[in-house]
Amino acid sequence: MSQTETTIRLEAAKRAVLAQTELLHREFGRVKSEWKADGTRVTAVDLAISENIFRELRAQFPDDQFFSEELADPGAPVPVTARFVWVLDPVDGTNNYALGIPHCAISLGLVRDGLPAAGVVYDLARRVLLHGGPGLGAWEGGRALRVNDTPATPETLIGFHSPGDKKLLPLADAVLGQFKIRGLGTATLHLAYVAAGLLDGCVDFNVKIWDLAAAIPLVLAAGGEVRFLNGGQFPMRQFDLKMKRIVYCAGSPAMCARLSGLMGG
């Protein structure tokens, strides 16, 4: 096994994701919604993109494992048994997508030996593909990405999703009082925009691993950090659709230390 195997998979992932962008744009703001048992929205586009991407990748990498937010519920956590594991959120920001709000993304992450290896994120609003991973660099088209590591100021922008658990509100308030806040309704883009230097950092209290799997390797490759504040997520040992929500922060090493300190991490 070599880095080349990851590179081959990354190139295949880019092709698979780009092949779904026409469908994504065509049905934007038009597709009908349904509601899953957990109260989250799903559309026929989520399901179609999930099926299409995995069909293409399985044909090339039959020994890999494939996990999606839209996976049929197996009723129990699924153990990770393959060296290469794909984690997909076919439309991160489905609420935005269905309502015609353009902040949404296709998010496809690759895990190797349990660790983040590569990611591909298609940003519908900006019509750009972000891709890369540790050892591969982070890229938007041909532009190399780098996290913003300038010292924090009152103008610093933090991507933010307020907690659903009200017991966590004091941690949220600690961050709200320090920075300017942007809430886009998509955890994938918050984290991808940290990698791209568009946001200085981000904080979330409500995400699952499929929201982050593609953007984590981008942030790592762009010189940033991701800190989990309520339990580590890697090495990845299993995939659980009923997993507890992740609390995390991300940014440059200095920003990560600042945010985690404010949140008691």
N, C-alpha and C positions, 0 to 999 in steps of 0.2 A: 504494500500500500504506500502511496506517495502523495505529495502535494498535487501532483498532476491529476489524480483521481478527483480531488476536490475542485480543481480548475475545470475539468471536463464537466462535472455536475453543475458548476456555476454557469457555464456557457449554455448548457441545456436548460437550466432554470430561466435564464434571461429570454431564451427563445419561447419557452412555454408560457411565460407571463405575458410577453409582448403579443403572442397569438390571441390573447383574451381581451386585449384593450379595445378592439372594435366593438365587441359585445358590451363591454363595460360602458363605453360612451353612448352607444345606441340606446340602451335602456335606462340611462341616467335620468332620474326624476320621473320615470314613467312606469317602472315595473311595480306590480302589485306586491303587497307585503302579507306575510303570515306571522304568527307569533308562536314561538316555541314554548315548551312547558316551563322553562326557566324565566320566561317573561321577556326574552330578547327577540328582536325582529330578524326575520330571514326572508329572502326573496328567491325567486327562481334563478336569478343571476348568481347569487351565492352558490347555489347547488350546481349550476352548470359549470361555473369556473372551477370549482373544486373537482368535479368529475373530469373535466377536459384536461386540466393541468396534470392530474395524477395519472390519467390514461397515457398521456404522452411520456411522462417520466418513467412509469412502470415498464413501458416497452423497452426503454433503454437501460434501466437499472432494476432488474427484477428481484435482486436480493436485498434491496433497500426496504426500509419501513416507511409507511406513509400515514401521517396523522393530520386531520383537518378539524377545524371547529365544527364543520358540518358533517363529520363522521357519524354514521348511525351509532347510537349509544350502545356500547357493548355491555353495559350494566356493571362494569367493574374496570378499574385501571388496567391498562394494557402494558405489560413489561416491554422495555426496550431490549431487543435481542440482536439487532443488526448494527454493524459498524456505522453505517450512514442512515440517518433518519431525517425525513422531510416533515416540516411543521408548517401548515398553511392556514391562513385566514383569507378566504377568497375575496371578501370585501370587508376590510376593517373600516368601521364608520358606516354600517348599514343604515342606521337611522338617517344620517346625512344623505346617503346615496338615494334612498327611497323618496326623500322629501325634496331632492333637487339642490342640496347644499354640497358644493363640490369638494369639501375636505373629506376624502376617503381614498383608500389604497388597496391594491392587491399586495399581500404580504406573504412571501415564501422564504422560509428559513431552512438551512441545512445544518444538522448536528453531526459531528464526527467524533466517535469514541465518547459520546455523552457531552461534548463541549461545542459551543457555537463555532461554526466553521465558515459559513457564508450566508449571505442574504440578498434577496432581490425585492425591491419595493417599487411598485408603479404608483406614482402620485398623480391621480386623476386631475386635480386642480391645475397643476403646473405642466401636465403632460410630459413628465420626465421619468426616467428609470434610474434608480439608485441601486448600486450593486457593489459587492466586495466582501471582504472578511479579513481576519487576522492573517498576515503574511501575503495577502493579495491586494491590499490597499482598499480604500473606499472611494467610489467614483459616482459621478452624475454625468452620464455621457462620457466625454473625455476629460472632464475636470476632476482633479483629485480633491477629495474632501478632507477637511480638518476641523475638529471641534474648536470653538472659540475659547481661548484660554486667557483672555484679557481679564484684569481684576474686576470684580463685581462693582457696580455703581447703582444708583437709584433707577437708572434706565435699563438695567439688566432684564431680559425677557425670559420667563420661565413658563414652559408648557405645563398645564395643570388640569387635573381632574379631581373634583371635590369628592370626599369619601362618602360612600353609602352608609358605612358604619359610623353613627354619630359619636361614638366613643373616640374616634380618631380626629374629631374636629379641632381639638387643641393643637395637634400636629400640623393640620392644614393652616390654621391661623398663624402659626409661627412662620410659615413660608409666605403667606399672603401679606404679612406686614413688612416684608423685606424687599420685594421685587415687583416689577410689572408682570402681569399674568396674561397668558393666552390660553384659551380653552377651545381647541379645534373639534373636539368630538371624535378623535381618532388617536389612540395611543401609539399606533404604528408611526404616524406622521410626527407626533411630538418627538419620539425618539429618533426617527430618521432626520428630522430637522436639527436635532442636536449634533448628529454626525456631520451635517452639511454646514454647521455654523450659523444657521438661521435663528435658532433658539440657543440661549446660553446654557440651558439646563432644562430638566423636566422632572415632575413629581407625579406619582399616581398611587391611588389606594385601591383600585378596583379591577386591575387587569388580570388576564390569564396568560399562560405562556404563549399561546398562538398569537396574541396581540404584539408580542415582543420578539419572537424568535428570529424574524428577518432583520430587524433593526439593531438588535444587540451586536451582531458581528460588524455591522457598519460603524457603530460608535467605537468599538474596540479598535477597529482598523484605522479610525480617524483620530486616535490618540486619546479617547475618552474612557470613562469608567461607567459601569452600571452597578449600583449597590442594592441588594435585596435586604429589606429591613424587617421582614417577618419570615425568614427562612430561605436558604439558598435554593436555587433552581437547577444548578449544574454541579456535577455531572447529571445529566438527565437519565433517570432510571425507569420512568414509566410515563405514560400519557393518560391523563385522567380528565374527562370532560366535566367532572364534578369537583375539580380541584378548588381549593380555597383561593380567594383573591390575593393577588400579589401587591405588596407595598414596596415601592422602589423609588430611587432617584438616580439621575444620570447627568453627566456633564464632563467638563475637564476634571482632572484629579482634584484641583483646588475647589471647583464648584461642587463636586460630589461630596467632599469633606464638609463644605459649608452647609449644604442641604441636609445631609445626614445628621450633622450636629444639631441643626434646628429641629429635626424630627426625632431627636433622642437616640439616633443610631450610633 
